[in-house]
Amino acid sequence: MRVLVTGGAGFIGSEFVRQGVERGYEIAVLDKLTYAGDMARLEDVKDKISFYRCDVTNREFVEHVFSVEKPDVVVHFAAESHVDRSILDATPFLDTNIKGTQVMLDAARRFGVSLFVNIATDEVYGELGESGHFYENTPLNPNSPYSVSKAAADMLGRAYYRTYRLPVVTVRPCNNYGPWQYPEKLVPVVILRALRNQEVPVYGRGENVREWLYVGDCAEAIWTVVERGKAGEIYNVGSGQERRNIEVVKTILSIMGKPESLITFVKDRPGHDFRYSLCSEKIKKELGWEAKTEFEEGMEKTVRWYLEHRDWLESKAQELEELWRRVYKK
């Protein structure tokens, strides 16, 4: 089976690619290499994959890749993914996440792929209160420019299944964390700033709740969908492990032996969703997948990785100072 992975030099995409090589698949990666993409993530498998530097909105080049690679399966990760950046400027999110998905779907139609795995997010559902869960049939109610763009891409894939019978399957994972995550997201931001003994910014009072999934488990879930998923279906991919943001921060500081006095509460993110929580019984019952990594174990592995790769972490941080100044306001 030949698999084309968009966004394969990104955080989750690269983990998926590395696992795919271990599984013996022939893999081609298509990635624009924006600030969030990095070939260092693929260093260990670079001689075992094909790589194309390409914007998913570039229809001509995308079709060239399809004509050369002739993929059986497309797994579409490529996206602008940071909520804070979407609040500052939604334009790249609409371009990449919606138009780019359309280009990929059209190419998949033209070249007759056997499966198109469209990677969405739990954020398309909106927010929950203190109780309840999102199910695959929960109506979409996105609240940020990022989640709106992902909901549009999600719905576009399902429209291509309904209208053109393109074999699309939709995957909606919860919050991922783990090695190689770009330090604009909560976990690596906390690790980096704690390493520097700098203030650790936390939105509001840190009461927002997320469901936390180790990236290796997420990639395994998506490979399970590739191998056993049914076209036209939607699969939530969650861990069942919810934590308030302040709990996540305190867990990381404890692992690192850093004082909680580093925590600084900052002005809350505009439109900040309170809680996400997925019901993942469908993928468990129908495909036999469930998350393996406990939250504490995953965080310890993650912190250890960043401590061992501090040079990579620091190299990324140099370009984030301006973003931090704009989004973390006291």
Buried (B, 14 or more C-beta within 10 A) or exposed (E): BBBBBBBBBBBBBBBBBBBBBEBEBBBBBBBBBBEBBBBBBBEEBEEBBBBBEBBBBBBEBBBBBBEEBEBBBBBBBBBBBBBBBBBEEBEBBBBBBBBBBBBBBBBBBEBEBEBBBBBBBBBBBBBBEEEEBBBBEBEBEBBBBBBBBBBBBBBBBBEBBEEEEBBBBBBBBBBBBBBBBBBBBBBBBBBBBBBEEEBBBBBBEBBBBBBBBBBBBBBBBBBBBBEEBEBBBBBBBBBBBBBBBBBBBBBBBBBBEBEEEBBEBBEBBEEBBEBBBBBBBBBBEBBEBBBEBEBEEBBBBBBEBBEEBEEBBEEBBEEBEEBBEEBBEE
